[in-house]
Amino acid sequence: MELKSINTCLNCENLLRDFICSTHQQKVEINNFCESHTYTDSITKDSSCTNCYHFGKESCSKPSEASETMICFDWKK
């Protein structure tokens, strides 16, 4: 069996912190999707702070909690 991903707000480049859609300026849920969806790399089992774009930078939303095993919704490749 092959598992596939679907286009949801979670893997959309318009998703901002706190689950706010930058296109529609509204809060979304993890299972929402829309016609304006623009795919971006999403979180996988290999995602962690150590391979996050924000790790060790001022843009990290959880600098005091960031560690090799932590993952958050701000993760970016």
Steps between C-alpha positions, in 0.01 A plus 500: 500500500632843409404798714447828319473858617211724413497874452393657826581829666777321690711463184406834342753780468228750597479358854646729766568442867195432714325342198417831332453497123693792349280496189160502670605664829316247712579218741488153348483150640745220429258330256392810303590561137399742225545577131784746578718220637867528403695191597817525705720237662320379808607343824615140473628238745852631431417862590650644817653821628840396370387508137264797535579828324419691821727296734745726681362816338292787639209376288471185718171527688612266782873568552508386862327171412676422171691172507606216273179307561246784508268581212251787477264646244750770404733239351630609160742328263 
